[in-house]
């Protein structure tokens, strides 16, 4: 099957899945596949009940509910990607921008460690992007032990951070406060990420920034959606 038709099929499937489970689906879904990653970016995605909560400044309640729903949906998405695109996904990361009514699912393919250890490819401004990521990470917790990134396509930049958790965060995770920590870190880091130099480094407008973590692996992915030049 041609990659384009695979991407279109995945986009249609994810749109329907979200509609069936959230009561409202996104108006558009964009799928990009480039080993070792797949991104599924959706726009205009906010259910009527969620809109009421967002208007009442209850964003974290909406995010917590969505995170719980996604835990149930991701195994199904994983199995469907294997069937539709012969894609073996090792792990998923996801995040939302309720104000922009957008969201992202990032799939990391199996055997990703080899690809990431070999480096993720060059693009203009990569070194300066990494410097900015380290600066922001220091403000939020500590400098990552490792940073790498790749331009998946002309509008999607994926950044990997390894080794960012501090001891108090590891203790909170051990004590069972994983979701509370994720919601708090999401708000803190995204506030810092939006107050950044990415637009001047990449010479284009940043439309969305998403971030998620795998606390067990002490790993984080940031996905930056930019306006194509």
Secondary structure as the mmCIF struct_conf table of DSSP 4:
data_model
#
loop_
_struct_conf.conf_type_id
_struct_conf.id
_struct_conf.beg_label_comp_id
_struct_conf.beg_label_asym_id
_struct_conf.beg_label_seq_id
_struct_conf.end_label_comp_id
_struct_conf.end_label_asym_id
_struct_conf.end_label_seq_id
HELX_RH_AL_P HELX_RH_AL_P1 UNK A 3 UNK A 22
BEND BEND1 UNK A 23 UNK A 24
BEND BEND2 UNK A 27 UNK A 27
STRN STRN1 UNK A 28 UNK A 34
TURN_TY1_P TURN_TY1_P1 UNK A 35 UNK A 36
STRN STRN2 UNK A 37 UNK A 43
BEND BEND3 UNK A 44 UNK A 44
HELX_RH_AL_P HELX_RH_AL_P2 UNK A 48 UNK A 55
TURN_TY1_P TURN_TY1_P2 UNK A 56 UNK A 57
HELX_RH_AL_P HELX_RH_AL_P3 UNK A 59 UNK A 85
STRN STRN3 UNK A 89 UNK A 97
TURN_TY1_P TURN_TY1_P3 UNK A 98 UNK A 101
STRN STRN4 UNK A 102 UNK A 109
TURN_TY1_P TURN_TY1_P4 UNK A 110 UNK A 111
HELX_RH_AL_P HELX_RH_AL_P4 UNK A 112 UNK A 117
TURN_TY1_P TURN_TY1_P5 UNK A 118 UNK A 118
TURN_TY1_P TURN_TY1_P6 UNK A 124 UNK A 125
HELX_RH_AL_P HELX_RH_AL_P5 UNK A 126 UNK A 140
BEND BEND4 UNK A 141 UNK A 141
BEND BEND5 UNK A 145 UNK A 145
STRN STRN5 UNK A 146 UNK A 153
TURN_TY1_P TURN_TY1_P7 UNK A 154 UNK A 155
STRN STRN6 UNK A 156 UNK A 162
BEND BEND6 UNK A 163 UNK A 163
HELX_RH_AL_P HELX_RH_AL_P6 UNK A 167 UNK A 174
TURN_TY1_P TURN_TY1_P8 UNK A 175 UNK A 176
HELX_RH_AL_P HELX_RH_AL_P7 UNK A 178 UNK A 194
BEND BEND7 UNK A 195 UNK A 197
HELX_RH_AL_P HELX_RH_AL_P8 UNK A 198 UNK A 202
TURN_TY1_P TURN_TY1_P9 UNK A 203 UNK A 203
BEND BEND8 UNK A 204 UNK A 204
STRN STRN7 UNK A 206 UNK A 214
TURN_TY1_P TURN_TY1_P10 UNK A 215 UNK A 218
STRN STRN8 UNK A 219 UNK A 226
#
